Amino acid sequence: MSRRRRRAAAGQLEVLPGGGRPHAHLKQAVVFYIILALTALLILQAGYHWMGPFILARRLQIVTAEEGVMEQRLEVEGMVTRRELLLEAPCSGIIVDLAPAGERAAAGTVAAVLAPLTPAQLEKLREEEQGSPNIWEKIRAYLGRLLRGREEDKEVEEAGPLIVTGQLPPWLAERVEVILPEAGLLLHQLDGWENFAGSTYLTAEQFAAASGENFTAVEGLYVEKGRPILKLVDNWQWYFHFLLPLEEGRIMAAREKALLEFPFAPGRPLAADIVAAEVDGEKREVRLSCRIERQFPGYEDLRWLKAELIMERQEGVIIPAGALVEREGATGIYLNQGGKVKFKEVTVTRCMDERALVEGIEPGSMVIARPELVEEGQRLN
């Protein structure tokens, strides 16, 4: 390239301005990071201020002492008895009306109505209705209209040869009423254990083996004279009979009352009077009978029950059993009082399931459940 061209090319070049004073940017960066570090420190301090007690409580397992109940329970099962009056059929016949079951009825209430029907009449009726599968339904339909004053219905019209136009067969026109001699809970079902004369102290296997079929009275059912068809239950009190191991049984036999909790009343233990206690040293068992004077819906249908017998029941302040320590021959605990560890002597009344029932501290006390991590007088904050 000629000297002239080189000079022309050089004249076209420009000088760019420099960044100038690079140390100023370094100072700004240092100030920024210092501010950032101070902010992080303040956040950490604030976080420790708020989270410190939670971390401490978690490490030392600080818990609040609370009032509660500690119980020793024993599962039992046994037989239920009541005062039960059986009502027998006053004649052979068909049940055509029944008073509602499960309700308390007054003395003099008509519990059932029967249409008399002797075995001979029954046999004759069967011959006349030979081949008819619904003989009892026909009788119920016809008598239902007569006894309850129902309007004409198709069932009655279709009752066949049992219906005599305009009149009722003489042997079906009669009615025999079953009257309640006293007040009580009326039930239609019988289980065969009413007024049982044998031992009521049975095992579950013995009870199952001795149980028979239930009988339930329903309208339209044919019953023979003298057959128990209903029962009247004294619903003011009932009895629970069960077996206990010898050791626990002797403890209960010396008492006048028992505390029982049944499945049909969860969380509601019932106080029962102990009316009989038989200690059998050879069989190493105790037979116990309790009288209960409270009624619960549906209990009248139960004959075999499971329950929990509350052997001991104590109320007090409950803490973790691991919080207890021995110090100079005294049993006590460490408390967090205003951020400072303090030893407090207590009296232990019961230990169960890693819990202790104690006396000597107030509910709401802050108990240190890991006493091995602290010393008396130590500051916690």
C-alpha positions in Angstrom: 0.0 0.0 0.0 1.3 3.4 -0.9 2.2 6.0 1.8 -0.7 8.2 0.7 -3.3 5.3 1.1 -2.0 4.4 4.5 -2.4 8.0 5.7 -6.0 8.1 4.3 -6.9 4.9 6.1 -5.4 6.2 9.3 -7.6 9.3 9.1 -10.8 7.1 9.1 -10.0 5.5 12.5 -11.8 6.7 15.7 -10.7 6.6 19.4 -13.4 5.1 21.7 -13.8 6.6 25.2 -12.5 4.3 28.1 -14.4 3.0 31.2 -12.6 5.4 33.4 -11.9 5.0 37.2 -12.4 1.1 37.6 -11.8 1.3 41.4 -15.1 3.1 41.9 -17.2 0.1 40.8 -15.2 -2.2 43.2 -16.2 0.1 46.2 -19.9 -0.1 45.2 -19.8 -3.9 45.1 -18.1 -4.1 48.5 -20.8 -1.8 50.1 -23.6 -3.9 48.5 -22.2 -7.2 49.9 -21.8 -5.6 53.4 -25.4 -4.5 53.4 -26.5 -7.9 52.2 -24.5 -9.6 55.0 -26.0 -7.3 57.6 -29.5 -7.9 56.3 -29.0 -11.7 56.5 -27.6 -11.4 60.0 -30.7 -9.4 61.1 -33.0 -12.1 59.5 -31.1 -14.8 61.3 -31.3 -13.0 64.6 -35.1 -12.4 64.2 -35.6 -16.0 63.1 -33.7 -17.3 66.2 -35.8 -15.0 68.4 -39.0 -16.5 67.0 -37.9 -20.1 66.4 -35.5 -20.4 69.4 -38.2 -21.5 71.9 -39.6 -24.0 69.5 -36.2 -25.5 68.8 -35.5 -25.6 72.5 -38.8 -27.1 73.4 -38.2 -29.8 70.7 -34.7 -30.6 71.9 -35.7 -30.8 75.5 -39.2 -32.1 74.8 -40.9 -29.5 77.0 -44.5 -30.5 77.5 -47.4 -29.0 79.4 -48.7 -31.0 82.4 -52.4 -31.6 82.0 -55.2 -32.9 84.2 -56.4 -36.3 83.1 -57.6 -39.7 84.2 -55.6 -42.9 84.4 -57.5 -46.2 84.4 -56.7 -49.9 84.8 -59.2 -51.8 82.7 -60.0 -55.5 82.3 -62.1 -56.9 79.4 -65.0 -59.1 80.6 -68.0 -60.8 79.0 -71.1 -62.4 80.5 -74.8 -62.9 80.5 -77.5 -60.3 81.0 -80.6 -61.1 83.0 -83.7 -59.0 83.8 -87.0 -59.5 85.6 -89.0 -60.8 82.6 -92.7 -61.8 82.7 -93.7 -64.3 80.0 -97.2 -63.9 78.5 -98.7 -67.1 77.3 -101.3 -67.7 74.6 -104.7 -68.0 76.5 -106.0 -70.3 73.7 -104.9 -71.9 70.5 -105.4 -69.6 67.6 -104.1 -67.0 65.2 -102.4 -63.8 66.3 -104.4 -61.1 64.6 -103.1 -58.0 66.4 -100.0 -57.0 68.4 -99.2 -53.9 70.4 -95.9 -52.2 69.4 -92.7 -53.7 70.6 -89.9 -51.9 72.4 -92.2 -49.4 74.1 -93.2 -49.1 77.7 -96.8 -50.1 78.1 -99.1 -49.5 81.1 -100.9 -52.2 83.1 -104.2 -53.1 81.4 -102.9 -52.6 77.9 -104.1 -55.1 75.2 -100.8 -56.7 74.2 -102.2 -59.1 71.6 -105.5 -60.3 70.1 -106.0 -63.9 69.1 -108.7 -65.5 66.9 -109.4 -68.9 68.6 -108.7 -71.9 66.4 -108.5 -75.4 67.8 -106.1 -78.0 66.3 -109.2 -79.8 64.9 -110.4 -76.6 63.2 -106.9 -75.9 61.9 -106.8 -79.3 60.3 -110.2 -78.8 58.7 -109.1 -75.4 57.5 -106.0 -77.0 55.9 -108.2 -79.5 54.1 -110.4 -76.8 52.7 -107.5 -74.7 51.6 -105.4 -77.6 50.4 -102.9 -76.4 47.9 -103.1 -72.8 48.9 -99.6 -71.5 49.9 -100.8 -68.3 51.6 -103.5 -69.4 54.0 -102.3 -67.2 56.8 -102.1 -64.2 54.6 -105.8 -64.7 53.7 -106.7 -64.9 57.4 -104.7 -61.8 58.2 -106.2 -59.8 55.4 -109.8 -60.6 56.4 -109.4 -60.2 60.1 -107.4 -57.0 59.6 -110.3 -55.5 57.9 -112.7 -56.6 60.6 -110.6 -55.7 63.6 -109.2 -52.4 62.4 -112.2 -51.1 60.5 -110.3 -50.9 57.3 -111.9 -49.9 54.0 -112.4 -52.6 51.4 -109.2 -53.8 49.9 -108.3 -56.2 47.2 -106.6 -58.6 49.6 -109.9 -59.3 51.3 -111.8 -59.6 48.1 -109.3 -62.2 46.9 -109.3 -64.2 50.1 -111.1 -67.0 48.5 -113.3 -69.6 50.3 -112.4 -68.3 53.7 -114.7 -65.4 53.1 -118.4 -65.9 53.7 -120.4 -63.2 52.0 -121.6 -60.7 54.6 -120.6 -62.6 57.6 -117.5 -64.1 59.4 -117.2 -67.9 60.1 -118.3 -68.3 63.8 -115.0 -69.8 64.8 -113.2 -66.7 63.5 -115.6 -64.2 64.9 -114.4 -64.7 68.4 -111.5 -62.7 69.8 -109.4 -63.4 72.9 -107.2 -60.5 74.3 -103.9 -60.8 76.1 -103.9 -58.1 78.8 -100.8 -56.8 80.5 -101.0 -57.5 84.3 -98.4 -54.8 85.1 -96.4 -52.0 83.4 -93.2 -52.7 81.6 -91.3 -52.9 78.3 -93.2 -55.1 75.8 -91.2 -57.3 73.5 -92.3 -59.7 70.7 -89.1 -61.8 70.7 -88.2 -64.6 73.0 -84.7 -66.1 73.2 -85.3 -69.0 75.6 -83.2 -67.5 78.4 -86.2 -65.9 80.1 -86.4 -66.9 83.8 -83.4 -69.2 83.3 -83.0 -71.5 86.4 -79.4 -72.7 85.8 -76.0 -71.0 86.4 -75.7 -67.6 84.9 -71.9 -67.7 85.1 -71.0 -69.1 81.7 -68.1 -68.8 79.3 -68.9 -67.6 75.7 -68.6 -71.2 74.4 -71.0 -72.5 77.0 -73.5 -69.8 76.3 -73.4 -70.4 72.5 -73.8 -74.1 73.0 -76.9 -73.7 75.3 -78.6 -71.1 73.2 -81.6 -72.2 71.2 -83.7 -70.7 68.4 -85.5 -67.4 69.0 -89.3 -67.1 68.8 -90.8 -63.9 67.4 -94.6 -63.2 67.6 -96.0 -61.8 64.4 -99.6 -61.2 63.2 -100.9 -64.2 61.2 -98.9 -66.7 63.2 -100.7 -69.8 64.6 -99.9 -70.5 68.3 -101.0 -73.2 70.7 -102.5 -72.7 74.1 -100.0 -72.1 76.8 -97.2 -71.2 74.4 -95.2 -68.1 75.6 -95.6 -65.5 72.9 -94.6 -62.2 74.5 -92.6 -60.9 77.4 -92.8 -57.9 79.6 -89.5 -56.5 80.8 -88.8 -54.5 84.0 -86.8 -51.8 82.3 -85.7 -50.1 85.5 -82.9 -52.5 86.4 -81.0 -55.4 84.9 -78.1 -57.7 85.9 -74.7 -58.5 84.4 -73.1 -61.8 85.4 -69.4 -62.6 84.5 -66.3 -64.5 85.5 -63.0 -62.9 86.7 -59.5 -64.3 87.3 -58.9 -65.1 91.0 -56.6 -62.2 91.8 -58.7 -59.4 90.2 -61.9 -61.1 91.3 -60.9 -61.0 95.0 -60.3 -57.3 94.7 -63.7 -56.7 93.2 -65.5 -59.1 95.6 -64.4 -56.9 98.5 -66.1 -53.8 97.0 -69.7 -52.7 96.9 -69.7 -51.2 93.4 -68.1 -51.8 90.0 -67.6 -49.4 87.1 -68.4 -50.9 83.7 -68.3 -49.5 80.2 -70.5 -51.2 77.5 -70.2 -51.0 73.7 -73.7 -49.5 73.5 -72.6 -46.6 75.8 -69.0 -45.8 74.8 -67.4 -43.2 77.0 -70.1 -43.5 79.6 -69.1 -45.9 82.4 -72.0 -47.2 84.4 -71.8 -47.6 88.2 -73.2 -50.9 89.2 -74.0 -52.4 92.6 -72.2 -55.7 93.3 -75.0 -58.0 94.5 -73.2 -61.3 94.5 -69.6 -62.5 94.6 -68.5 -66.2 94.7 -64.8 -67.0 95.1 -63.8 -70.4 93.7 -60.2 -71.2 94.8 -60.1 -74.5 93.0 -61.1 -73.1 89.6 -59.2 -69.9 90.4 -62.1 -67.7 89.4 -64.6 -65.4 90.9 -68.2 -65.1 89.9 -69.6 -61.6 90.0 -73.1 -60.3 89.6 -73.8 -56.6 89.2 -77.1 -54.7 89.2 -77.4 -51.7 86.9 -80.2 -49.2 87.1 -79.9 -47.4 83.8 -81.6 -48.2 80.5 -80.1 -47.6 77.0 -81.9 -48.0 73.7 -81.6 -51.6 72.4 -80.1 -53.1 75.6 -83.3 -55.1 76.0 -82.5 -57.3 73.0 -79.0 -58.2 74.3 -78.4 -61.4 76.3 -74.6 -61.8 76.0 -72.4 -58.7 76.4 -68.8 -57.7 76.4 -67.6 -54.9 78.6 -64.6 -53.2 80.2 -64.4 -53.4 83.9 -62.6 -50.4 85.3 -60.5 -51.8 88.2 -58.9 -48.5 89.1 -59.7 -44.9 88.1 -57.6 -42.0 89.3 -57.7 -38.3 88.4 -54.7 -36.0 88.6 -51.9 -34.3 86.7 -50.3 -36.5 84.0 -46.7 -36.1 82.7 -44.3 -38.3 80.6 -42.8 -41.0 82.9 -39.4 -40.2 81.3 -39.5 -36.7 83.0 -39.1 -38.2 86.4 -35.6 -38.0 88.1 -34.1 -39.0 91.4 -32.2 -36.3 93.2 -30.8 -36.7 96.7 -33.3 -39.4 97.5 -36.3 -37.4 96.2 -38.4 -38.0 93.1 -39.1 -35.0 91.1 -39.0 -33.2 87.7 -37.4 -30.3 86.0 -39.6 -27.4 85.1 -39.0 -24.5 82.7 -40.0 -21.5 84.9 -39.5 -18.2 83.1 -36.6 -19.6 81.0 -34.8 -21.1 84.0 -34.6 -24.7 85.0 -36.0 -25.5 88.4 -36.3 -28.9 90.2 -39.7 -29.7 91.7 -40.4 -32.7 94.0 -43.5 -34.7 93.2 -45.4 -37.7 94.5 -46.1 -40.4 91.9 -49.4 -42.1 92.4 -49.5 -44.3 89.2 -47.4 -45.1 86.2 -48.9 -46.6 83.0 -48.1 -46.7 79.3 -45.1 -44.4 79.7 -47.2 -41.8 81.6 -47.1 -40.9 85.2 -49.9 -39.5 87.4 -48.3 -37.1 89.9 -49.1 -34.8 92.8 -47.2 -31.6 93.6 -47.4 -29.5 90.5 -50.1 -27.4 88.9 -51.8 -28.1 85.5 -50.1 -26.1 82.9 -46.6 -26.5 84.3 -43.8 -26.7 81.6 -42.2 -30.1 82.2 -38.8 -31.0 80.7 -39.2 -34.6 79.4 -35.5 -35.0 78.8 -34.0 -34.1 82.2 -30.6 -35.5 81.3 -29.9 -32.5 79.1 -30.4 -29.8 81.8 -29.2 -28.8 85.3 -31.0 -26.8 87.9 -30.5 -23.2 87.5 -29.6 -23.4 83.9 -30.9 -20.6 81.7 -32.8 -21.7 78.6 -33.0 -18.3 76.8 
